[in-house]
Amino acid sequence: MLSVLLLTTFATYAAERAEVSEGADKPNILFIFADDWGWGDLGCHGHPYLKTPNLDRLAKEGTDFHRFTVASGVCSPSRTAVMTGHFPARYNIDGHFAWVPSNAKRGMPDWLNPNTSTLPKMLQSAGYATAHFGKWHLANNMIPDSPLPKDYGYDEYGAFNCAGEQMPVHEDAARAIAFIEKSAAAKKPFFINLWMHEPHTPFHTLPEYRRRFSELDDPDNVYASVLSHADDRIGEVLDALDRFMLSDKTLVIFSSDNGPAGSGRGNKLKTMYDSATGDGFDGGASVGTTGGRNGRKGSILQGGLGVPFIARWPGKIKAGAIDDVSWISAVDLLPTFCEIAGAVLSERYQPDGTSQLATLQGTHAPIRKKPLFWKGTGGNGPLYSILDGKWRLLVNVKFEVLELYDVNDDPLEKNDLKSSHPDIASELLRKLQTWHATLPETPDPECFSKYRDENASPMPPEVKPLFQFDPSR
């Protein structure tokens, strides 16, 4: 009996040690996702007055990818693509999650289905500690019966724009650092979403940051101050990785959910209130820049989709490099992170993206293995788009061809070639229509709030003050 007990104890100890050893060999993943941060809003991208020394440091110690695109020009669908590795139109998530009547009117669910395959769940299966700190917006605080971030595969979270308690926006870095320290002590690899509020409205400024840019008039002063504060918090997390001697074994990526909001010209500042994040300045301070790309937030033109993407992984990703030829998408992040983590994708799960690990490590990918598709939010501009090979086609709601670009020769999409290449436009249109036919006509009813019930109150009392402002976050 004693020998059996000893053998069992030894086997348990060996398994635990093997798990620790295996975990110790796995790289950590820190994904920093800003909100409305334009491609041109970085010191290392040549902005004339914005100061981003910590992000500039990240670019100096890693590779700056100039042709990364997100899956939507607005927040919620862009984040859905990161979480699922799928085009958000597969979930009828085409715009931001707002109050229930607005979601219903636009043919959207009220939240992303928590039962779907998600990135944090897959990384949990590979032995990772998972956490989310910052903006959520895969539901909304105006939908109190929506699932919480923990239901999607996070061991810990602190968030806003979700049901339940709203984490103060400036606590994101401190909470991430605490999770890093705890994971390091447990010798467990970690995956952290650090989804920052900046530079979304309301602009939550602090006096010490406004003083840094005292030479600037409003609204430039406000915009510069909030980005500087965000950059400092990113620096605090990078310093923590150094302090815990984890920098060399941590992949750090910085990006943004879509292009900059507003017109970019600025306006007279007013204050506004947001129930998720509090008081701040309104869109009059939205002076973000696209780095010469057409369109802005809300558009599926390059100015709405082409955002910063900087990756650092010492010894794995080349330092001080620029990749201005590889087309990487947000739907590629899930398969890329899973390959890095050793997480095996289920045969039932088919990502729309593909792993870009080799691209991150220096193998250029100017021609994608899989096409990309976009569905926009409507309006008078392009509603659907496909990128296949070196060609991108944009069409309107009636599937009438609007624009055609050779993105390898013309990455900023300035020279429309639809007239000179009608055969290519026709072939891409056929592929786009075939993809569109695969999309669901209506959302999954399991993702409807109880407040859609005709017998329920049209809006719970705790969110009625939200009618005082535009909920389009």
Buried (B, 14 or more C-beta within 10 A) or exposed (E): EEEEEEEEEEEEEEEEEEEBEEBEEBBBBBBBBBBBBBBBBBBBBEBEEBBBBBBBBBBBBBBBBBBBBBBBBBBBBBBBBBBBBBBBBBBBBBBBBBBBEBBBEBEBBBBBBBEBBBBBBBBBBBBBBBBBBBBBBBBBBBBBBBBBBBBBBBBBBBBBBBBBEBBBBBBBBBBBBBBBBBBBEEEBBBBBBBBBBBBBBBBBBEEEBBEBBEEBEBBBBBBBBBBBBBBBBBBBBBEBBEEBEBBEBBBBBBBBBBBBBBEBEBBEBEEBBBBBBBEBBBBBBBBBBBBEBBBBBBBBBBBBBBBBBBBBBBEBBBEEBEBEBBBBBBBBBBBBBBBBBBBEBEEEBEBBBBBBBEBBEEEEBBEBEBBBBBBBBEEEBBBBBBBBBBBBBBBBEEEEBBBBBBBBEBBBBEEBBBEEBEEBBEBBBEBBEEBBEEBEEEBBEEBBBBBBEEEEEEBBEEBBEBEEBEBEB
